[in-house]
Amino acid sequence: MDLGITGKRALILASSRGLGKGIAVALAREGAHVLLCGRSAETLQANCDAINADGFGRADWVQADLGEDNFVETIVKGVADKLGGVDILVNNSGGPTPGSTEDMSGEKLATYFNSMVLRIITLTNRLLPGMKQQGWGRILTVASSGVIEPISGLALSNTLRPALAGWSKTLATEVAQHGITSNMLLPGSIMTDRLKSLDAAAAERSGKSVDDVRAASEKAIPARRYGTVEEFAATAAFLCSAPASYVTGSLVRCDGGAARSV
């Protein structure tokens, strides 16, 4: 299938590794001009070199940290300098530290709200006028399966990610008339460094080995395995595509059937 995004300009947040990097690679292979962002200039440069060596799309990068107050301004300037505008925006952020509701101090909650919710919404609002003017846009927000089924030991994530779900759905109804879609993509257990750290934390809490924790997790997934970054990124690429123009306001799962809700 031709995804119809050759030459489209795509900004992917938190794309130095993991799911964000995977999405950037997938979009570039469909011919998009991708702009990666993250904290490590060295890693971003290496990622872009690899993408550009593939010879499909094109990759640039901007160093920016979602945890910093100047994040939005840094990204907006990077977009202007290196893309000239945005057709596809992939909102992605690292997850907060594991813990219970009692571990959620006001300071910790505010810190992660700023990086995981406030700055994503603020940046989207800054980039929306350009999408409206051209009559085409894709906004994809990567969250967590905890949005529909809270995950034990991830109280902060379970609290903050659903805020973005409500925002994304509301946004979808407001911008559909302008040819812009807004969807959320919910990963289940996708093999990334983040998942490895969560398995390690679960092992420490339970006194089990990491291998035993992983085996139990995989047994609970109907597909009986963890997903790959490539599988997740392919789903993301479709939601950012031209053929997905009538898919908006949706929560799309990529979890091997793990979520038990309808």
N, C-alpha and C positions, 0 to 999 in steps of 0.2 A: 504494500500500500504506500502510495506517495502521501506523506504527511503534509505536504504543501507549505513547508516552513523554510525552504531554501532562501537564504538571504535575510531571514527575519532576525531581529536583534533581541537577544535573550539575556536577561540578568538573573543569575542564580546566586542566592545568598548562601553563606556558609558552605562554600563549594571547594574548600581545599582538600577535603577527604570525605569518605562515607557516602551517604545518599546524595548530598549536594554535588559532589564530584561526579558521581555516576550519572546524574541527570544532565550535567554539563556535557559529558562525553556523548550521551545519547542524542542530545539536541544538535551538537556539532556534527555528528555523523549523518544527521538529516539535512545538513547544509546550513545550519544557523550560525550566526556570528554571536558567540557566547562571551559574556563578561563574568569571570569568576571573582569571588571576593572571600577574604578570610584574614587571619592574623599573621600568617607566615608568608612573607614575600618569597622566600626561597622555594617553599612548597608550591605556591601559586605559579611561579615561573616554570617550575618543572612540569606541572600539570598542563600549562598552556603549550609548552614545547612539545609534549607528547601528543596533544590534540592537533596542533598544527602540522606535526609530522605525518599524521594520518592522511592529510590531504583532502579532507571533506569540507567541513566548515572552517571557521576561524575562531581563535581564542585570544582574549586579552584578559588582564586582571587588574584589580585595584585592592590595595591593602586597607582593610577596614574591620573594625571589631564591634559587633553588636552590643557589647558591654560598655562601649564608650559613648559619651553624650554627643560627640560630633559625628556619629555613624551616618546619620541620614545625609548631612551636608557633604560628607566625604563621598558617599555613593552617588549622590546627585551630580556632583562635579565629575566623578569618574565616568558616569553615563554620558554626560555632555561631551567630554573629551574623547572618549573611545568608541562610543556607539552612536552618538547624536540623537538618541531617543531609544525607547523600549517598546517592543511589540509583545514580548513574553516576559512576565515577571514570575519567578519561582521564589516564593517566600519560604525560607528554611532557617532553622536555628538549632543550635545544640540543645540537648535536654538538660534539665536542672538536676541537682544532686538527688540521689534516692533518699527516702526518709518517710516518716509518718506525719500525720497532721500535727502532732505535738512538736515536731521538729520545725514547723513553719513559723519562724519568727517574723515579726513585721518587717524587719530589715531585709531578710532573705526573700520574702514574698515580693517586696517592692523592687528589689534588684532584678529578680527574674521576670517580673511583670514588664519592666522597662525593656529588657532585651528580647523577650519572647512575644510580647504583645504590642506595647506602645510604639516601639520603633518600626515594627513591621507595618502597622496601620498607618503611621505617619509617612513612611516612605511610599507606600502604595498611593496615598492621597497626592503626593508630589508628582508621581508618574502618571496618574490617571488622565490628566488633561491632554497629554499627547496621544494617548490611546483613543480618547473620545474624538479628538480632532481628525484622526486618520480613519476612524470608524472600524477599528479592528484591534483586538487585544486579548491576551490570555493571562489570567492571574491564577496561579496554582499555589496553594499553601500546604506545605507538608506538615503534618501534625503527628498524631499517634493513635493507635487503636484504643488508647485510654479515653478518647473522646466519647466512644460509644460503650465501652466496658472498662471501668476504672481498673488500673493495674495495681496490685498489692505492692506496697513499698515505694510507690511513686506519687505521693500525695501532691507535691508541687506541680508535677506535670498534669495530673488528673484535674487540678484546679484551674490551671492557666490555659491549657490547650482548648478546652471547650469554649472559652471566651472568643477564641479565633473562629471557632465553628459558627457561632452565632453571628459574628461579624461577616464572615465569608458568605453566608447565606443571604444576609441582608444586602450586602454589596451586589450579589448576583442579580437581585431583583431590580436594583437601581441602575445597573449599567448594561443590562442585556439589550436594551434598545439601541445602544451604540455599537453593537457588534463585539462586545467584550464578554467573556465568560469568567466566572469565578468558581473554582472548585477546590475541594480539599482532598488530599490523598493521605490515607492512613496506613502506615506500615505496621505490619505485625512484627514477627521475629525475623528481621533481615540481618544477615551476617555482616556486621560492621564492628568497628572498635567500640562503639557505644554499647552494642549488645554484649560484647565480650566483657565489658566493665560491669554491666548489670548482672550478668551471670556470676561474675566473681563476687559481687556484693551479696548476691543471694546465697552463694556458697558460704560466705563468711557468716552470714546471719544464721544459717541452718546447720552449720557444722559439717556439711557434705562437701564432696569434691566438686570442682567445676564440671568435670565430665558427667558426674551423676546429675547435677542440676540441668545440664544441657540435655541429657537423655530423657529426663522427666519432661522437660519443656517440649521436646520434639514429639514425644509420645502423645502429648495433649493436643497437638496440631493435626487436623485431619490429613494434611499432606505428609505428615510424619517426618518433616525436615524443616530446617530454617530456609528462608528464601535467600536469593542472591541479589546483590545490588543491581545487576544487569536486568533481572526480571522487574524489579521495582522501577528502574529508570525507564524501561520500555513503556510501562503503564503511564508514567509521567509524560513521556514524549507524546503519547497519543492524546492525552488531555490538553496538551499545548498545541495541538495540530489544527489545521484547517478542517479536516473531516469531523472534528469534535465540536463543531460550531453550535450544535443544538444540545450539548451537554453542559449544563450550568446549574449552580446551586446545589451540587451533589457532594456527598461524602463517599468517596470511592475507597474500598478496602483492597489492600494487597497483603494478605495475611495467611494464605494457605487454608482458609476456612476456619481460622482459629476463633474468631469472635462468635459467640453463641447467639447474639441477638439477631432478630430478623432484619 
